[in-house]
Amino acid sequence: MANLSQTAANVAIGSQITRTRVVQAGENLTQGQPVYLKASDGKYYRADANASAEAAKAVGIALTPASSNGYAVIQEGSGGSVNLGATLTVGETYVVSATAGAIAPIADLTTGDYPCILGVATTTALIQTVFAYTGVPK
């Protein structure tokens, strides 16, 4: 398979229990991108499974765009759902991709990637978020 082909304009909160938060972006962000919190500056960046252990640890999904040093709304934490603006496979587990800011099926990860499970597709549009991360490379 391959990274999800997302339409940013279609990314949205998927349920009323989905938690959100306003955060400062450390780089340009687009709706639907998984983000991580960089410890050195406290800003949010596009998550990336093969850049570093820190960069792979997604903590949310961008719901609004942001420019570098601007602000974005992100979906935060497990338990809510997000419309990723893509066609999903029901029951598929989705993870942070080895491409910065992208989302892929778990089978796409290769040796050396840091798996960070974002969630499982409950419909062809919605992902139930989990955010499971161990910091151990594949």
N, C-alpha and C positions, 0 to 999 in steps of 0.2 A: 504494500500500500504506500501511501505518501502523506505528506502533511495535508491537513484540512485546507480546502479552498474556501476561505471565509469572505463573506460580504459584510464589511464593517457596519454599514447602515442597519443591518438586521440583528446585530448583537444587542441583547436585552436581558434584563432580570427575568428569570423564569418562574419565580414563585414569591409569595409575600413573606416567606421566612428567610429569604436571601438577605444576608447582611452586606451592607455597603460601607465604604469609607472614602473620604477625600484624602489623597496623598500627593506628595510632590514628586514629579517625574525627574529623573536624572538624564533622560534622553527622550526623543520623540516616541510617543506611544500611540497605538491605534487600537480601537475597540476590538476585543476578542483576544488580545495577546496576554499570555500568562506573564505575571510580573513577580520579581523577587525584591526584597529589601536589602540594599547594599549597606553593610555595617559601617563602612568608613565614612559615609556622608549622610546616611538616613534617608536616601531617596530611592525611588522605585525604578527598576530597569526591566527590559525584556528578558525573561528567563531563557536559559540555554542549557541543554542537557550535557553538552560536551565542552563547555568553556571552563567551568570550575565547579567544585562542590557547592559553593555559595550561590553561583548563578543558576544552578539547576533547581534550587529550593523555592519553587513558586509558592506564593502565599495568597494570590488572588488573580483575578482576570479583569483586565481593563474594560470598563463599560462606556467610557468616554475617551476621546482623543486628548492628548496633551503634548505640548512642545517641551523641549528641554527646559527644566526649572519651572515649568508651569504646573498646573494641578489637574488631576484626573479623579474620577470616581471609579473605584474598583469594587468588584465583588470580593468579599473576604471570608475565609474560613470554610469549613465543611458544613454540609447539611442543607444548603440552598440549591437552587438550580439556575442555570444560565442558558439562554439561547445563544449558541456560538455563531450563528449566522452561516451555518454550513449544514450539509446533509450528513447525518451521523448514522452509524450502524447500531441499532438497538442492542444493548448488552455488551458493546465493545468498551474496553478500558482505554481511556485516552491519557496521554502523558505529555510532559514538556518535550518538545522536539530538539534534535541536535542543531536545528536552525533557530537562531535567536528570535523569540517572539512567536514561534509557530507551535502548533499542536499536532500530534501524530498518534496513531494507534500504538499500543505498547509493543507489538511485534516489530516495529521499526527501529527500536533501540539496538545498538550494537555494542561490542566490547569497548569498555572505557567510558560509556555514557553513564551519567548519574540518573537513575530512574526517579521521577517525581510524578506520581499518579495524581492527575487532576480530578478524575472522576469517571463515572460510567454513564453511557448514554441510556436514558430511560425512554426517549422517543427519538424520532429521526431529526429532531431539532434541539432537544434539551439534554444537558449533561447534569447529573446529580453530583455535586462537588464533594471531594474527599480530601484532597491535598495530603497524600501519604508520601513521606520522604524519609529515607534512612541515612543518606550521605554515603552509601556504599556503592562504588561503581560496578557496573555489570561486567 
